[in-house]
Amino acid sequence: AAVATSAGLGFPIALANVAGYIVSGLKVENLPPHSFGYVWLPALVVIAVCSVLMAPVGAKAAHALPVKKLKRVFASILFLLGAYMLYKGLSQI
């Protein structure tokens, strides 16, 4: 049930965020060509297409991998991203 709720609410949340970035950047000048507010349309298209194409691959991989291994891989990725963000944040000081 939690997975279905997460999957069902992910799209509306993402859509609301995209709308916010569009609205907040509409009056900003000197944005790259093909920008709609703070949303750069070529990137939006590439990310959307890749997400649609890779979602079934990710779902199959999640069902094929043992739960313990999947949790470790996910935790490792989160740890690396957190360490990178901490490094970048502290290097600005």
N, C-alpha and C positions, 0 to 999 in steps of 0.2 A: 504494500500500500504506500509506503514512504517513497519508493522509487517512482511509482506512477504519479504521485503528488508532485514530486520534484520535477519529473519530466513534463508534466502538464503545466506547471507554473513557470518553468524556465523561459518559455517563449514570451509570455506576456511581460515578465520582468525585463527581459532583454529589449523588447519593443518599447517599453516605457523609458528605458535608459537611452536608447537611440533617439527617441523623440526629444528627450531632455537635452542631449548633445546637439541636436539640430536646432532647437529653439534657442538655446543659450549662445550659439555661435552665429546666428543669422546676421547680426549687425557687425560682426567682426570683419575687419578689412585685412587684406594681404594673406588670405588663406590660399592653399594650393588650388590650381584649376580642378574642376570637377568636384569641389567640396560643396556640401549642403550643410551649412552650419559647421560644426566641428567634425562632421562625418565625411570622410573621403570616400566617394562612391566606388572607385576601383577596388579599394581594400574591402569595402562592405560586400561587394559581389564575390571576390575571391574567398573571403572567409565564409560567406553563406554557402557557396557551392561546395567548398571543401568539407564543411560541417555536414551537409546533406549526404555527400558521398561517403564520408568516413564514419558516420554514426552506426551503420550496420556492422562495419568492421570492428568498431569498438565494442558493440554489444556482443558480437560473437566471441571476441577475445575475453571479455569479462565473464562469459559463461563457460569458456573453455579452461581458463586458469583456475587453479585452486584459490580459495578465498584468502587463505593466509598469505600466499605469494602476492596476490593482487593488492592486499592491504599494505604489504611491505613496499611494493613498487610505488603505490600512491603516496605513502608516508615519505618515502625517499624523495620523490619529486617535490612534495610540499616543503620538505626540509631544505632542499637545494634552492628552491625559489625564495624561501624565507631568508636563508643565508645570503643570497645574492642581494635581496632588497635591503637587508641590514648593512651589508658592505657598501652598497651605493649610498645609502642614507648617511652612514658614518663618514664616508669619504667626502661628503659635502661640507663637513664641519671645518 
